[in-house]
Amino acid sequence: MRQGQVYCNGIVAGVITEDENGYTFEYDKAYLAQNDAQAISLTFPLRNEPYTNNVMFSFFDGLIPEGWMLNIAERNWKINRRDRMGLLLTCCRDCIGNVSILPISIKEERV
């Protein structure tokens, strides 16, 4: 299982998870409780229930670099271009726009 903390405007907005069943995105409860909380995308309106899919969500897949930037990521970090979660966690720490993703290690999660 791999997870990434999803930030919106520098604030923790939720978590994206990849496991044997596919992908899940769930908004953080504290984020949802904020008066000024905004959806990370039109395809992910604010809600308490998690979003699930058996393939990478289009919104998150669209954050992954393409073309020569993808070639650099693939070569420098030795990540297969088909490993969408690996690319998301490695390349999307500082995306264009207001959303960024930071990896969550299993150790961090248990602390």
N, C-alpha and C positions, 0 to 999 in steps of 0.2 A: 504494500500500500504506500502511495506517495501523496503528499498533501502540500498545498500552497496557501499561504495567508494572502487574501485578496484585499488590497487597499484602494480606497476611493478618496482622492484628495488628501492622501497621507493618513487617513483614518482607517482602522481595521473595519472592513465591511463584511467579510465572510471568509469561508474556506472552500477551496476546490479540492476534491479527493478523487484519486484514481485507485480502484481496487479491482478484484476479479469480476465484479458485476458491471464495471464501466465507470462512469463519472458522476459525481454529485457536486452541486454547488449549493451551499446553505449560507444565508445571511446570518451574521452575528446578532444575537438577541439584543445586546447593548446598542449596536448600531441601529437596529430597527426602532429602538425606544427613543432615539434622538428626534427632536422636532424637525431638524433640517436634513434628515437622512434622505439621500437620493439614490435611485436605482443605478447600478453600475452600467446598465444598458437597457434599451427599450425591450429587449428580449428577456430581461430578468427583472420584472416589476417587483417592488418590495413585497415580501410575504414571509410568513413564518415557516411554511413547508419547504423542504429541500427540492431542488430541481435535479432530475436524474436523466441520464441518457447513456446508451451503450457505446457511443462514440464521443469524441471531444466536442464540446459545445462550440458552435460556429463563432460566437463572440470571442471566446478564449483562443480558438485556433487562429482567428484573425489578428491577434496580438503578436503571434510568432512571426519573426522576420522572414522575408522571401528573397529570392534571387541571390545576388552576391553576398548579402548579409547572412543568409542561411548557409551558404557555402563556407563562410568564415566560421560561423558557429559550429558547423559540423566538423570542420577540420581542426579548429583550436580546442574544442571541448570533447571531440570524439563522440558526438551524439548522432545517432542515426536519424535522418530526416523523417523517418516514420515514427520515431519516439516523440510524439507530440507533447506528452506531459513532461518529459525530460527537457525538451526545448523550451516549453513554457516556464518551467522552474528556473532554467538557466538564463534565458535571454530576456525575460520580461520583468526584471527588477526595476527598470527605468524605461517604461514605454512612452510613446507619444500619447498624449491625452492624460486623463486623470486617474487611470487604473494602473496598478502595478501588482506584481505577484512575487512573494518571497517564499522560498521553501521552508517547510516545517519539518524538522527532524523528529524522529520517534523519541529521542531523548528529551527534546524541548517540550514535547507534548505531555510527557509524564511528570515534568517538574511542577 
